[in-house]
Amino acid sequence: MSVFEPKLRWEAEVIEYVQFNEPSRLAFNVPLLGPQFLPPTYLHVHKHPGEGVIKPVVQYLKPLNIIHPFYFRHLAQCPRCSSTDDTVWEGWTSTGARELHGLYCEELALGTQLCCNICKESAKDTSMNGTHQSQCEATEGDIKQSYCFATTSAAFWKSWEH
């Protein structure tokens, strides 16, 4: 997990924008940005009110891709049972943004958790037999026993065609 303050501030500002716009319709005075957010350039920093002092730290920020229902409603499908009826979005991933290799540059991806209530109920039934271990963010090998998936995990994307 990163402790680089400008990166954390950048991610927090993007999250604030997405949460502000969570309803499915935007007001006319709110610009539609994302799902890929590009960090501010020197020109952006210079033109915004304030000191206008340009710091090289801006160059260390990476583009941030948001995997959130505001942008990707069609992803609300359980990767385990393929259910679309009883899956819910449950907030942001607890581990923060994930670093990945983009086509042209290094990028970040920040997702939400998708939980399947059908798989949750079947996990409860299995746990009564003593064979299920409860966990929330599935790793690649744990898809058979999980009911919550981070939209940035390999387990979530395993069943999707690239």
Residue, then its C-alpha position, 0 to 999 in steps of 0.5 A: m500500500s502506498v504512503f506517497e501523499p500526492k498519490l493518496r490525495w490524487e486518488a481521494e479527489v477522484i473518489e470524491y468526484v465518483q461518489f458525488n456523481e453516484p446517481s445515474r444522471l448528472a446535472f448539466n453543470v457537472p462534467l462527465l469524467g472517467p472512468q480513466f482519470l489522467p493526473p494533472t499536468y503542469l499546465h493544470v497546476h499553473k492555471h488553478p488558483g493558489e500559489g501556482v508553484i509547479k512541483p515535479v511531484v506531479q510527474y510521479l502520478k499515474p492515470l487512475n482507472i475506476i471500476h465502479p457501477f457508475y461507469f460499468r453497470h454491466l459488471a454486476q455479475c457474480p464470477r462464481c455463479s453468474s447471478t445478476d439478480d442478487t449481486v450488490w456493490e459494497g463500497w471500495t476495495s480496502t487495499g486501495a488502488r492496484e498498480l498495473h502495466g498499461l499499453y503505453c504507461e504504468e497505471l492504477a486501478l481502483g475498484t469496488q467489491l461485488c457481493c453475491n447474496i446467493c453464494k453467501e447463502s450457500a457459503k453459510d450452508t457449507s459453513m454449518n458443515g465445517t468446510h467453509q472459511s469465510q473471507c471477503e476479497a477472493t484470490e485466484g484460487d479461492i473462487k469456489q468458496s467466495y461470495c465477495f469479489a474485488t473488481t480489481s482481482a484476477a478471480f473476478w476477471k477470470s471468467w470475462e473475455h478479454 
